[in-house]
Amino acid sequence: MGTTGTIIFFMVLLTIVGSVALLLATLKFYWGERGTPPLEGEAKRVAREKELAARAKQIEHSRNNPRKPRPESFWNNRRSG
């Protein structure tokens, strides 16, 4: 009975440790930095302006640096010879 009791003890201990770790991760995720309430008033307007400026910068960058397609030789996997 000693071996069975030891196994059960460690199973219960690991279950409790795992549950506490899951609880802490959940609390950190939902009520931590990401769980802040939404912005209001002036802070919301400033955040929106920053987002629009960043989007405009991305669009301008994509216009100035268009994607270049790969050359046809890149897709040719046949041996030459």
DOVO-539732 format. One line per field, with one value per atom (N, C-alpha, C, O): residue number from 1; residue in three letters; chain; atom name; y, z, x. Coordinates in steps of 0.001 Angstrom, whole numbers. Example, Ala and Ser with C-alpha at 12.3 -4.5 7.8 and 13.67 -1.06 7.14 Angstrom:
<recs>
i <- 1 / 1 / 1 / 1 / 2 / 2 / 2 / 2
aa <- ALA / ALA / ALA / ALA / SER / SER / SER / SER
ch <- A / A / A / A / A / A / A / A
at <- N / CA / C / O / N / CA / C / O
py <- -5690 / -4500 / -3300 / -3319 / -2250 / -1060 / 30 / 1138
pz <- 7800 / 7800 / 7800 / 8465 / 7080 / 7140 / 7870 / 8039
px <- 13190 / 12300 / 13200 / 14236 / 12850 / 13670 / 12900 / 13409
</recs>
This chain:
<recs>
i <- 1 / 1 / 1 / 1 / 2 / 2 / 2 / 2 / 3 / 3 / 3 / 3 / 4 / 4 / 4 / 4 / 5 / 5 / 5 / 5 / 6 / 6 / 6 / 6 / 7 / 7 / 7 / 7 / 8 / 8 / 8 / 8 / 9 / 9 / 9 / 9 / 10 / 10 / 10 / 10 / 11 / 11 / 11 / 11 / 12 / 12 / 12 / 12 / 13 / 13 / 13 / 13 / 14 / 14 / 14 / 14 / 15 / 15 / 15 / 15 / 16 / 16 / 16 / 16 / 17 / 17 / 17 / 17 / 18 / 18 / 18 / 18 / 19 / 19 / 19 / 19 / 20 / 20 / 20 / 20 / 21 / 21 / 21 / 21 / 22 / 22 / 22 / 22 / 23 / 23 / 23 / 23 / 24 / 24 / 24 / 24 / 25 / 25 / 25 / 25 / 26 / 26 / 26 / 26 / 27 / 27 / 27 / 27 / 28 / 28 / 28 / 28 / 29 / 29 / 29 / 29 / 30 / 30 / 30 / 30 / 31 / 31 / 31 / 31 / 32 / 32 / 32 / 32 / 33 / 33 / 33 / 33 / 34 / 34 / 34 / 34 / 35 / 35 / 35 / 35 / 36 / 36 / 36 / 36 / 37 / 37 / 37 / 37 / 38 / 38 / 38 / 38 / 39 / 39 / 39 / 39 / 40 / 40 / 40 / 40 / 41 / 41 / 41 / 41 / 42 / 42 / 42 / 42 / 43 / 43 / 43 / 43 / 44 / 44 / 44 / 44 / 45 / 45 / 45 / 45 / 46 / 46 / 46 / 46 / 47 / 47 / 47 / 47 / 48 / 48 / 48 / 48 / 49 / 49 / 49 / 49 / 50 / 50 / 50 / 50 / 51 / 51 / 51 / 51 / 52 / 52 / 52 / 52 / 53 / 53 / 53 / 53 / 54 / 54 / 54 / 54 / 55 / 55 / 55 / 55 / 56 / 56 / 56 / 56 / 57 / 57 / 57 / 57 / 58 / 58 / 58 / 58 / 59 / 59 / 59 / 59 / 60 / 60 / 60 / 60 / 61 / 61 / 61 / 61 / 62 / 62 / 62 / 62 / 63 / 63 / 63 / 63 / 64 / 64 / 64 / 64 / 65 / 65 / 65 / 65 / 66 / 66 / 66 / 66 / 67 / 67 / 67 / 67 / 68 / 68 / 68 / 68 / 69 / 69 / 69 / 69 / 70 / 70 / 70 / 70 / 71 / 71 / 71 / 71 / 72 / 72 / 72 / 72 / 73 / 73 / 73 / 73 / 74 / 74 / 74 / 74 / 75 / 75 / 75 / 75 / 76 / 76 / 76 / 76 / 77 / 77 / 77 / 77 / 78 / 78 / 78 / 78 / 79 / 79 / 79 / 79 / 80 / 80 / 80 / 80 / 81 / 81 / 81 / 81
aa <- MET / MET / MET / MET / GLY / GLY / GLY / GLY / THR / THR / THR / THR / THR / THR / THR / THR / GLY / GLY / GLY / GLY / THR / THR / THR / THR / ILE / ILE / ILE / ILE / ILE / ILE / ILE / ILE / PHE / PHE / PHE / PHE / PHE / PHE / PHE / PHE / MET / MET / MET / MET / VAL / VAL / VAL / VAL / LEU / LEU / LEU / LEU / LEU / LEU / LEU / LEU / THR / THR / THR / THR / ILE / ILE / ILE / ILE / VAL / VAL / VAL / VAL / GLY / GLY / GLY / GLY / SER / SER / SER / SER / VAL / VAL / VAL / VAL / ALA / ALA / ALA / ALA / LEU / LEU / LEU / LEU / LEU / LEU / LEU / LEU / LEU / LEU / LEU / LEU / ALA / ALA / ALA / ALA / THR / THR / THR / THR / LEU / LEU / LEU / LEU / LYS / LYS / LYS / LYS / PHE / PHE / PHE / PHE / TYR / TYR / TYR / TYR / TRP / TRP / TRP / TRP / GLY / GLY / GLY / GLY / GLU / GLU / GLU / GLU / ARG / ARG / ARG / ARG / GLY / GLY / GLY / GLY / THR / THR / THR / THR / PRO / PRO / PRO / PRO / PRO / PRO / PRO / PRO / LEU / LEU / LEU / LEU / GLU / GLU / GLU / GLU / GLY / GLY / GLY / GLY / GLU / GLU / GLU / GLU / ALA / ALA / ALA / ALA / LYS / LYS / LYS / LYS / ARG / ARG / ARG / ARG / VAL / VAL / VAL / VAL / ALA / ALA / ALA / ALA / ARG / ARG / ARG / ARG / GLU / GLU / GLU / GLU / LYS / LYS / LYS / LYS / GLU / GLU / GLU / GLU / LEU / LEU / LEU / LEU / ALA / ALA / ALA / ALA / ALA / ALA / ALA / ALA / ARG / ARG / ARG / ARG / ALA / ALA / ALA / ALA / LYS / LYS / LYS / LYS / GLN / GLN / GLN / GLN / ILE / ILE / ILE / ILE / GLU / GLU / GLU / GLU / HIS / HIS / HIS / HIS / SER / SER / SER / SER / ARG / ARG / ARG / ARG / ASN / ASN / ASN / ASN / ASN / ASN / ASN / ASN / PRO / PRO / PRO / PRO / ARG / ARG / ARG / ARG / LYS / LYS / LYS / LYS / PRO / PRO / PRO / PRO / ARG / ARG / ARG / ARG / PRO / PRO / PRO / PRO / GLU / GLU / GLU / GLU / SER / SER / SER / SER / PHE / PHE / PHE / PHE / TRP / TRP / TRP / TRP / ASN / ASN / ASN / ASN / ASN / ASN / ASN / ASN / ARG / ARG / ARG / ARG / ARG / ARG / ARG / ARG / SER / SER / SER / SER / GLY / GLY / GLY / GLY
ch <- A / A / A / A / A / A / A / A / A / A / A / A / A / A / A / A / A / A / A / A / A / A / A / A / A / A / A / A / A / A / A / A / A / A / A / A / A / A / A / A / A / A / A / A / A / A / A / A / A / A / A / A / A / A / A / A / A / A / A / A / A / A / A / A / A / A / A / A / A / A / A / A / A / A / A / A / A / A / A / A / A / A / A / A / A / A / A / A / A / A / A / A / A / A / A / A / A / A / A / A / A / A / A / A / A / A / A / A / A / A / A / A / A / A / A / A / A / A / A / A / A / A / A / A / A / A / A / A / A / A / A / A / A / A / A / A / A / A / A / A / A / A / A / A / A / A / A / A / A / A / A / A / A / A / A / A / A / A / A / A / A / A / A / A / A / A / A / A / A / A / A / A / A / A / A / A / A / A / A / A / A / A / A / A / A / A / A / A / A / A / A / A / A / A / A / A / A / A / A / A / A / A / A / A / A / A / A / A / A / A / A / A / A / A / A / A / A / A / A / A / A / A / A / A / A / A / A / A / A / A / A / A / A / A / A / A / A / A / A / A / A / A / A / A / A / A / A / A / A / A / A / A / A / A / A / A / A / A / A / A / A / A / A / A / A / A / A / A / A / A / A / A / A / A / A / A / A / A / A / A / A / A / A / A / A / A / A / A / A / A / A / A / A / A / A / A / A / A / A / A / A / A / A / A / A / A / A / A / A / A / A / A / A / A / A / A / A / A / A / A / A / A / A / A
at <- N / CA / C / O / N / CA / C / O / N / CA / C / O / N / CA / C / O / N / CA / C / O / N / CA / C / O / N / CA / C / O / N / CA / C / O / N / CA / C / O / N / CA / C / O / N / CA / C / O / N / CA / C / O / N / CA / C / O / N / CA / C / O / N / CA / C / O / N / CA / C / O / N / CA / C / O / N / CA / C / O / N / CA / C / O / N / CA / C / O / N / CA / C / O / N / CA / C / O / N / CA / C / O / N / CA / C / O / N / CA / C / O / N / CA / C / O / N / CA / C / O / N / CA / C / O / N / CA / C / O / N / CA / C / O / N / CA / C / O / N / CA / C / O / N / CA / C / O / N / CA / C / O / N / CA / C / O / N / CA / C / O / N / CA / C / O / N / CA / C / O / N / CA / C / O / N / CA / C / O / N / CA / C / O / N / CA / C / O / N / CA / C / O / N / CA / C / O / N / CA / C / O / N / CA / C / O / N / CA / C / O / N / CA / C / O / N / CA / C / O / N / CA / C / O / N / CA / C / O / N / CA / C / O / N / CA / C / O / N / CA / C / O / N / CA / C / O / N / CA / C / O / N / CA / C / O / N / CA / C / O / N / CA / C / O / N / CA / C / O / N / CA / C / O / N / CA / C / O / N / CA / C / O / N / CA / C / O / N / CA / C / O / N / CA / C / O / N / CA / C / O / N / CA / C / O / N / CA / C / O / N / CA / C / O / N / CA / C / O / N / CA / C / O / N / CA / C / O / N / CA / C / O / N / CA / C / O / N / CA / C / O / N / CA / C / O / N / CA / C / O / N / CA / C / O / N / CA / C / O / N / CA / C / O
py <- -1192 / 0 / 1252 / 2331 / 1119 / 2270 / 2829 / 4045 / 1961 / 2403 / 3036 / 4070 / 2444 / 2991 / 4349 / 5277 / 4454 / 5726 / 6817 / 7970 / 6441 / 7410 / 7891 / 9082 / 6975 / 7339 / 8259 / 9269 / 7914 / 8748 / 10125 / 11138 / 10168 / 11440 / 12335 / 13517 / 11767 / 12558 / 12967 / 14058 / 12115 / 12483 / 13671 / 14603 / 13633 / 14731 / 15998 / 17087 / 15852 / 16998 / 17646 / 18868 / 16840 / 17383 / 17992 / 18984 / 17409 / 17969 / 19348 / 20271 / 19484 / 20775 / 21797 / 22938 / 21399 / 22319 / 22756 / 23936 / 21824 / 22157 / 23071 / 23990 / 22827 / 23674 / 25094 / 26063 / 25218 / 26548 / 27276 / 28471 / 26563 / 27187 / 27657 / 28750 / 26846 / 27219 / 28417 / 29315 / 28437 / 29555 / 30843 / 31888 / 30777 / 31972 / 32488 / 33695 / 31573 / 31988 / 32617 / 33611 / 32054 / 32600 / 33977 / 34892 / 34131 / 35433 / 36475 / 37606 / 36110 / 37030 / 37432 / 38596 / 36471 / 36746 / 37621 / 38616 / 37271 / 37975 / 39248 / 40206 / 39269 / 40429 / 41142 / 41990 / 40789 / 41436 / 42629 / 43363 / 42823 / 43964 / 43951 / 45001 / 42759 / 42679 / 42903 / 43169 / 42802 / 42920 / 44323 / 44508 / 45319 / 46695 / 47114 / 46627 / 47999 / 48442 / 49263 / 49808 / 49359 / 50129 / 51605 / 52137 / 52247 / 53668 / 54505 / 54092 / 55668 / 56562 / 57975 / 58364 / 58727 / 60150 / 60481 / 59966 / 61344 / 61865 / 60761 / 60766 / 59828 / 58733 / 57873 / 57391 / 57680 / 56891 / 57618 / 56989 / 58945 / 59724 / 59699 / 59558 / 59835 / 59811 / 58442 / 58362 / 57372 / 56024 / 55803 / 55185 / 56308 / 56161 / 56926 / 56423 / 58131 / 58909 / 58215 / 58212 / 57626 / 56892 / 55687 / 55389 / 54995 / 53826 / 54245 / 53588 / 55328 / 55800 / 56260 / 56033 / 56898 / 57328 / 56113 / 56115 / 55084 / 53872 / 53182 / 52692 / 53142 / 52532 / 53318 / 52733 / 54650 / 55477 / 55233 / 55187 / 55077 / 54810 / 53449 / 53312 / 52446 / 51127 / 51190 / 50594 / 51914 / 52023 / 52741 / 52313 / 53822 / 54555 / 53678 / 53707 / 52904 / 52006 / 50952 / 50641 / 50404 / 49376 / 49965 / 49277 / 51231 / 51873 / 52129 / 51968 / 52527 / 52825 / 51574 / 51627 / 50462 / 49210 / 48070 / 47235 / 48026 / 46953 / 45590 / 45485 / 44562 / 43196 / 42813 / 43165 / 42096 / 41640 / 40143 / 39387 / 39699 / 38258 / 37520 / 38090 / 36270 / 35468 / 35197 / 35090 / 35086 / 34792 / 33361 / 32494 / 33141 / 31813 / 30745 / 29593 / 31105 / 30123 / 29603 / 28502 / 30372 / 29934 / 28714 / 27814 / 28690 / 27615 / 26381 / 25341 / 26476 / 25353 / 24428 / 24767 / 23252 / 22297 / 21213 / 20325 / 21275 / 20244 / 20389 / 21494 / 19269 / 19300 / 19815 / 19474 / 20615 / 21144 / 20331 / 20587 / 19369 / 18648 / 17253 / 16535
pz <- 0 / 0 / 0 / -363 / 401 / 444 / -950 / -1139 / -1922 / -3286 / -3915 / -4574 / -3726 / -4275 / -3649 / -4338 / -2363 / -1683 / -2183 / -2337 / -2437 / -2958 / -4352 / -4652 / -5187 / -6543 / -6488 / -7191 / -5663 / -5532 / -4991 / -5463 / -4005 / -3438 / -4506 / -4596 / -5326 / -6370 / -7461 / -8019 / -7766 / -8757 / -8263 / -9021 / -7003 / -6433 / -6375 / -6701 / -5962 / -5876 / -7245 / -7373 / -8257 / -9602 / -10168 / -10896 / -9842 / -10288 / -9677 / -10359 / -8406 / -7736 / -8311 / -8572 / -8512 / -9074 / -10483 / -10818 / -11299 / -12652 / -12645 / -13459 / -11731 / -11640 / -11221 / -11753 / -10274 / -9839 / -10986 / -11190 / -11729 / -12857 / -13916 / -14463 / -14205 / -15170 / -14676 / -15456 / -13404 / -12821 / -12906 / -13266 / -12578 / -12649 / -14082 / -14320 / -15028 / -16429 / -16906 / -17631 / -16509 / -16890 / -16289 / -16977 / -15016 / -14371 / -15031 / -15254 / -15345 / -15978 / -17356 / -17740 / -18108 / -19463 / -19459 / -20181 / -18672 / -18708 / -17857 / -18208 / -16763 / -15894 / -15778 / -14907 / -16661 / -16656 / -17592 / -17673 / -18299 / -19193 / -20314 / -20723 / -20809 / -21919 / -21464 / -22290 / -20185 / -19694 / -19291 / -18540 / -19779 / -19416 / -20113 / -21205 / -19508 / -20137 / -21391 / -21530 / -22298 / -23525 / -23234 / -22224 / -24143 / -23982 / -24151 / -24809 / -23553 / -23656 / -23972 / -23607 / -24639 / -24862 / -25625 / -26718 / -25040 / -25695 / -25981 / -27032 / -25061 / -25262 / -26455 / -27199 / -26639 / -27765 / -29082 / -30067 / -29099 / -30300 / -30668 / -31841 / -29679 / -29927 / -30456 / -31385 / -29866 / -30317 / -31754 / -32550 / -32084 / -33445 / -34446 / -35534 / -34087 / -34975 / -35200 / -36316 / -34143 / -34284 / -35200 / -36013 / -35064 / -35907 / -37372 / -38255 / -37635 / -39009 / -39602 / -40785 / -38808 / -39297 / -39643 / -40648 / -38809 / -39078 / -40350 / -41143 / -40544 / -41771 / -43000 / -44022 / -42908 / -44044 / -44377 / -45549 / -43353 / -43568 / -44246 / -45124 / -43844 / -44474 / -45940 / -46796 / -46230 / -47609 / -48462 / -49581 / -47949 / -48687 / -48941 / -50028 / -47937 / -48103 / -49173 / -49984 / -49180 / -50172 / -51577 / -52549 / -51697 / -53019 / -53513 / -54699 / -52607 / -52998 / -53201 / -53893 / -52626 / -52715 / -53137 / -52311 / -54426 / -54858 / -54781 / -54818 / -54674 / -54615 / -55964 / -57009 / -55935 / -57163 / -57291 / -56376 / -58400 / -58560 / -58749 / -59221 / -58381 / -58546 / -60031 / -60797 / -60435 / -61843 / -62184 / -61313 / -63450 / -63887 / -63608 / -63352 / -63652 / -63411 / -61969 / -61697 / -61057 / -59668 / -59545 / -58747 / -60342 / -60250 / -61063 / -60942 / -61876 / -62716 / -61894 / -61588 / -61539 / -60735 / -61552 / -60994 / -62869 / -63706 / -63757 / -63687 / -63880 / -63998 / -65369 / -66374 / -65404 / -66708 / -67190 / -66810 / -68016 / -68549 / -68686 / -69126
px <- 825 / 0 / 866 / 397 / 2114 / 3001 / 3274 / 3262 / 3519 / 3804 / 2568 / 2672 / 1429 / 182 / -125 / -549 / 87 / -146 / 782 / 378 / 2040 / 3006 / 2607 / 2693 / 2176 / 1757 / 543 / 492 / -424 / -1625 / -1247 / -1763 / -351 / 87 / 708 / 376 / 1620 / 2261 / 1270 / 1385 / 313 / -704 / -1530 / -1798 / -1926 / -2711 / -1853 / -2326 / -601 / 294 / 506 / 423 / 778 / 987 / -293 / -240 / -1429 / -2700 / -2920 / -3365 / -2613 / -2776 / -1801 / -2183 / -547 / 452 / 32 / 132 / -433 / -880 / -2089 / -2180 / -3019 / -4208 / -3838 / -4381 / -2921 / -2490 / -1779 / -1995 / -938 / -244 / -1243 / -1096 / -2248 / -3275 / -4075 / -4393 / -4397 / -5131 / -4327 / -4868 / -3040 / -2198 / -2062 / -2112 / -1892 / -1784 / -3086 / -3065 / -4202 / -5501 / -5715 / -6167 / -5396 / -5548 / -4649 / -5080 / -3416 / -2489 / -2994 / -2888 / -3545 / -3999 / -5244 / -5301 / -6222 / -7499 / -7526 / -8214 / -6801 / -6848 / -5500 / -5307 / -4578 / -3269 / -3271 / -4256 / -2162 / -2008 / -3039 / -3535 / -3359 / -4302 / -5738 / -6610 / -5992 / -7346 / -7737 / -8695 / -7009 / -7340 / -8631 / -8925 / -9397 / -10636 / -10346 / -9251 / -11306 / -11067 / -10848 / -11309 / -10135 / -9838 / -11103 / -12058 / -11088 / -12235 / -11765 / -10656 / -12599 / -12381 / -11119 / -10885 / -10308 / -9104 / -8087 / -7447 / -7939 / -6979 / -7392 / -6538 / -8695 / -9187 / -8902 / -8516 / -9092 / -8843 / -7359 / -7012 / -6491 / -5050 / -4613 / -3810 / -5141 / -4796 / -5259 / -4552 / -6443 / -6972 / -6105 / -5826 / -5682 / -4818 / -3474 / -2955 / -2911 / -1650 / -1821 / -947 / -2951 / -3222 / -3359 / -2807 / -4086 / -4256 / -2929 / -2675 / -2085 / -764 / 99 / 809 / 32 / 809 / 313 / 1117 / -1000 / -1544 / -1132 / -774 / -1180 / -767 / 701 / 1074 / 1529 / 2953 / 3150 / 4002 / 2368 / 2461 / 2058 / 2713 / 977 / 503 / 1543 / 1826 / 2110 / 3134 / 4363 / 4939 / 4755 / 5904 / 5619 / 6492 / 4405 / 4084 / 4014 / 4324 / 3610 / 3596 / 5017 / 5305 / 5897 / 7279 / 8114 / 9131 / 7719 / 8493 / 7572 / 7205 / 7193 / 6288 / 6964 / 8190 / 6153 / 6682 / 7261 / 6713 / 8363 / 8990 / 8732 / 9060 / 8153 / 7929 / 9253 / 10236 / 9257 / 10472 / 10697 / 9740 / 11955 / 12227 / 11794 / 11719 / 11516 / 11074 / 12127 / 11777 / 13408 / 14460 / 14410 / 14888 / 13844 / 13736 / 12823 / 13084 / 11748 / 10765 / 11153 / 10505 / 12184 / 12603 / 13499 / 14642 / 12967 / 13730 / 14402 / 15046 / 14262 / 14862 / 16368 / 16907 / 17029 / 18477 / 18869 / 18245 / 19875 / 20313 / 21509 / 22651 / 21226 / 22372 / 22164 / 23062
</recs>
